[in-house]
Amino acid sequence: MEKHRPPVARAGTTPVPAPRAAAPTTARRVAVPLTTLAGAGAAFAYVGAVNPNQPGHYPGCPFHAVTGLYCPACGGTRCAWALVHGDLGTALRDNALAVVGFGVCAVLWALWLRREALGRSASGRLRMPRAGWWALGAVVLAFTVVRNLPFGHALAP
């Protein structure tokens, strides 16, 4: 069986370029960010409809159940519920780090949607340097430690 070889241009002829795939339309490029928004919106809508302050609707935090300490996510569901109902003060009291995280995610999502809409999805991806990941980990760790200390009771849910 003979291997298939690409056609070779003969002397004096112009090679024919391979056909290019059509560029995706704007609607196709923004489909994934919009689907992601729909999923996040559905999650917030569910939390907004089912009150986490009433027992029995959501499972408890296993870390808190085992250790008696608050993890960085403790109070996050109650925080989301408060945000859906427009109560920023309660949301900050339940989990200030989650409020900041929700805001950062919203900004990053808007940047992602804009980049996709402009057709720049392959170039200019947002990347965080290694030091940024270490800094994020340090902030989460510090938040977790401080909310479990006596003077950090304001950060406890």
C-alpha positions as CSV (number, residue, x, y, z in Angstrom):
1,M,0.0,0.0,0.0
2,E,1.5,3.3,-1.0
3,K,1.5,6.3,1.4
4,H,-0.5,9.3,0.4
5,R,1.8,12.3,-0.4
6,P,0.7,15.9,-0.8
7,P,0.7,17.2,-4.4
8,V,4.0,18.7,-5.5
9,A,4.0,21.9,-7.5
10,R,5.5,21.5,-10.9
11,A,7.9,24.0,-12.4
12,G,6.1,27.0,-13.8
13,T,2.8,26.4,-11.9
14,T,1.4,28.2,-8.9
15,P,0.6,26.1,-5.9
16,V,-3.0,26.2,-4.8
17,P,-3.3,27.1,-1.1
18,A,-5.3,24.8,1.1
19,P,-8.8,26.1,1.9
20,R,-9.0,27.9,5.3
21,A,-11.7,27.1,7.8
22,A,-14.3,29.8,8.1
23,A,-13.8,32.1,11.1
24,P,-16.4,31.4,13.8
25,T,-19.2,34.0,14.0
26,T,-19.6,36.3,16.9
27,A,-22.6,34.3,18.2
28,R,-20.5,31.2,18.2
29,R,-17.5,32.8,19.9
30,V,-19.7,34.2,22.8
31,A,-21.7,31.0,23.3
32,V,-19.4,29.5,25.9
33,P,-19.2,32.7,28.1
34,L,-22.9,33.1,27.8
35,T,-23.5,29.5,28.7
36,T,-21.2,29.9,31.7
37,L,-23.2,33.0,32.8
38,A,-26.4,31.0,32.4
39,G,-25.0,28.3,34.7
40,A,-23.8,30.7,37.3
41,G,-27.2,32.6,37.1
42,A,-29.1,29.3,37.6
43,A,-27.0,28.5,40.7
44,F,-27.6,32.0,42.2
45,A,-31.3,31.8,41.3
46,Y,-31.6,28.4,43.1
47,V,-29.8,29.8,46.2
48,G,-32.0,32.9,46.0
49,A,-35.1,30.7,46.0
50,V,-34.1,28.2,48.7
51,N,-33.0,30.0,51.9
52,P,-29.8,28.5,53.4
53,N,-30.7,30.2,56.7
54,Q,-33.4,27.5,57.2
55,P,-32.0,24.2,58.2
56,G,-32.3,21.1,56.0
57,H,-31.9,22.6,52.6
58,Y,-28.1,22.4,52.2
59,P,-25.5,20.2,53.7
60,G,-23.3,21.6,56.4
61,C,-19.6,22.2,56.0
62,P,-17.7,19.0,56.7
63,F,-14.6,20.9,57.7
64,H,-16.5,22.8,60.4
65,A,-18.3,19.6,61.5
66,V,-15.0,17.8,62.1
67,T,-12.8,20.6,63.4
68,G,-15.2,23.3,64.7
69,L,-13.2,25.8,62.7
70,Y,-14.5,27.9,59.8
71,C,-13.1,27.2,56.3
72,P,-12.7,30.0,53.8
73,A,-16.0,29.0,52.2
74,C,-18.1,28.8,55.4
75,G,-21.0,31.2,55.0
76,G,-20.6,31.4,51.2
77,T,-24.1,30.1,50.5
78,R,-25.7,32.5,53.0
79,C,-23.5,35.2,51.4
80,A,-24.8,34.4,47.9
81,W,-28.4,34.4,49.2
82,A,-27.9,37.8,50.8
83,L,-26.4,39.2,47.5
84,V,-29.3,37.8,45.5
85,H,-31.7,39.6,47.9
86,G,-29.6,42.8,47.7
87,D,-28.3,42.8,51.2
88,L,-24.6,43.6,50.8
89,G,-24.0,44.2,54.6
90,T,-25.3,40.7,55.5
91,A,-23.3,39.2,52.6
92,L,-20.1,40.8,53.8
93,R,-20.8,39.6,57.3
94,D,-21.4,36.0,56.2
95,N,-18.3,35.8,54.0
96,A,-16.4,38.9,52.9
97,L,-13.9,36.9,50.9
98,A,-16.8,35.4,48.8
99,V,-18.2,38.8,48.1
100,V,-14.8,39.9,46.7
101,G,-14.5,36.6,44.8
102,F,-17.9,37.0,43.2
103,G,-16.9,40.5,42.1
104,V,-13.6,39.4,40.7
105,C,-15.3,36.6,38.8
106,A,-17.9,39.0,37.4
107,V,-15.1,41.3,36.1
108,L,-13.1,38.4,34.7
109,W,-16.2,37.1,33.0
110,A,-16.9,40.5,31.4
111,L,-13.3,40.6,30.1
112,W,-13.7,37.1,28.7
113,L,-17.0,38.0,26.9
114,R,-15.5,41.2,25.5
115,R,-12.4,39.3,24.2
116,E,-14.6,36.6,22.6
117,A,-16.9,39.2,21.1
118,L,-14.0,41.0,19.5
119,G,-12.5,37.8,18.2
120,R,-9.4,37.9,20.3
121,S,-10.0,34.5,22.1
122,A,-6.8,32.9,20.8
123,S,-4.6,35.9,21.7
124,G,-4.2,37.7,24.9
125,R,-5.4,35.1,27.4
126,L,-5.5,36.3,30.9
127,R,-2.8,34.5,32.8
128,M,-1.8,34.9,36.4
129,P,1.9,34.6,37.2
130,R,3.0,32.0,39.8
131,A,3.6,34.7,42.4
132,G,-0.1,35.8,41.9
133,W,-1.3,32.2,42.8
134,W,1.0,32.2,45.9
135,A,-0.4,35.6,46.9
136,L,-4.0,34.4,46.4
137,G,-3.3,31.3,48.5
138,A,-1.7,33.5,51.2
139,V,-4.8,35.8,51.3
140,V,-7.2,32.8,51.6
141,L,-5.0,31.2,54.3
142,A,-4.8,34.5,56.2
143,F,-8.6,35.0,55.9
144,T,-9.1,31.5,57.2
145,V,-6.8,31.9,60.2
146,V,-8.0,35.4,61.2
147,R,-11.7,34.4,61.1
148,N,-11.0,31.6,63.5
149,L,-9.1,33.8,66.1
150,P,-10.9,35.7,68.8
151,F,-10.1,39.2,67.4
152,G,-11.3,38.1,63.9
153,H,-14.9,37.2,65.1
154,A,-16.2,39.9,62.6
155,L,-15.1,37.7,59.7
156,A,-16.7,34.5,61.2
157,P,-20.1,33.7,59.6
